[in-house]
Amino acid sequence: AIQMTQSPSSLSASVGDRVTITCRASQGIEDQLGWYQQKPGKAPNLLIYAASNLHSGVPSRFSGSGSGTDFTLTINGLQPEDFATYYCLQHYNYPLTFGRGTKVEMK
Amino acid sequence: QVQLVESGGGLVKPGGSLRLSCAGSGFTFSDHYMTWIRQAPGKGLEWIGYSSSRGITTFYADSVKGRFTISRDNAKNSLYLQMDFLRADDTAIYYCARSYRGYDSNFDCWGQGTLVTVAS
């Protein structure tokens, strides 16, 4: 199975900050990667698909980049509603595998 | 409004069985691959398996292969997860999720989740 190494596992940031989260795949996955946001007690929400495509309704402060093995989720201008846990998911092949998550906390 | 609602969770003893259901509404259920994903308490997300749109193809994670079975009834807009030989490490919230563009593995709609607890 493809391993997804996500970092950092947690970070502290302030409203307005730029936040960067990375995922590294154990083998090349082209652009077959999505990013999800999960708030406590809620199901995850799709933010980015195909590594860099913003899902409908997702604010433009979220962006994704990367291809192959290295991927980045960036939040430009962190908002109060963005404090949450973020997961990457590779769907290049089965079994699909998630990163272990990054918890974005308020500084 | 596109919606998924899971049901059927609860407390079950190790070695027991449980059947989860996921009811879809607000979209053409038979057009979409459907997937089960779980999350152990305080832990990350784990993909369990999927069903193709007509239910002809299923695929499972190694951790549940041979114990869990995914099926669907498109006439009832429903997805199912039959869980047998349950173990303590199957304790989790179980989510069903819809494939974004019908067949891909981007999940744009999730249910609220149903909690399964395996304990004696």
Interface residues (C-beta under 8 A of the other chain):
Chain A: A1 Q32 G34 Y36 Q38 K42 A43 P44 N45 L46 Y49 A50 H55 Y87 L89 H91 Y94 P95 L96 T97 F98 G99 R100 G101
Chain B: G44 L45 E46 W47 F59 Y60 A61 D62 Y95 Y100 D104 S105 N106 F107 D108 W110 G111 Q112 G113
